[in-house]
């Protein structure tokens, strides 16, 4: 399994675990339409790449070009920062509740 896929699967598992309510009566309380739908949209492309029977053979230089490494060298740091921010939103929605606006069921 390529390292980027391991990272993506790990991220999705961690995001899901951030939503679970271990100390509450209902473990699934925060896995609602909003958070569950978002995770489902993130899981579908990963499942597609995992279920693909024949691996895509792409040259290393083409992979670097595809991910923008050759065009913008620092973009990976921004992507990592945005991923960590995304996880912080999941933790806040699941446990911290620092932004009560996220808890509106009508959204």
N, C-alpha and C positions, 0 to 999 in steps of 0.2 A: 504494500500500500504506500503510495507516495506521501511524503511528509505533509504536504498541504492538505491532503485528504484526512490524515490523522488529526491535524490541527482543527479542521472543520468539524469532524465528528466529535472531538473532545469539546469544542466550543458548544455544540448543540446539546450534548449531554449535560455540560455544566450549566447552561442556560435553563434547561428543563429542571435540574436539581435546585436551582435558585428559586423556582416558582413553588416547589413543594412545601407544604406547611407541616413540618415534622412535629411541632408542638401543639397543633390545633386538632379539633375534633374531626375535621374533614381535611385529609391530606391533599386533595385536588382542588381546594378552594380557589386558588389563584390561576389555575389552568382553565381559563375561560375562553370565550370566543375571540377576544382581542389577543391574548398572549398565545393561546393554542393555535390560532390561525396564523399568526406571525411565524411561530416555530414550524408549522406545517409547510408554509411557503419556503422556509429555509431548508427543510429536510428533503423536499422533493428533488431538487437538482443533485443533492448528494446521493440519494437513493439511485437516481438514474446513472450516475457515474460509477457507483458501486456495483450495480446490476449489469453494467455493460460487460458482455462476454469477451469481446476482443479489445485489448487496450489500444489506445490511440498512440501510435508511435510518431512522436514529433521530435525533431532535432532540438538540442539544448538551446541553441541560439534562437530558434523559433519560439520556444517556450518563454525565453527571456523577453523577446519582442512582444509576445502575446500579453504578458503580465506587466508590461510597461517598464521593466527594469532598465532597459537601454535608453528610454526616453526621459524618465524622471527617476533618478537614483534614490531619492528620499521618500518615495511614495509609500514604501512598505512600512516605514515608521508611522506615517499618518494612518494607514490601514490598521495597524496594530492598536494605535490609540483609539480609533473609532470602534474597534472590536471590544476593547476594554470598557469604553463608555457604554456600549450596547449591553454588556454584562452588568454594568452598574445599574442600568435602567431595570433589568430583570430582578436584581437583588432589591432595589428600591420598591418595585411593584410587589414583590413577594414578601419582603420582611421589614425593610427600614421605614417605609411610608413617609419619606421626607417631602415628597411632592404629592400631596393629597389629590391634586387635579388628575392624576393617573387613575384614580379609583372611581371615576364616574362611569357607571354602567351604560350610559347612553352613548358613549364614544365608540 
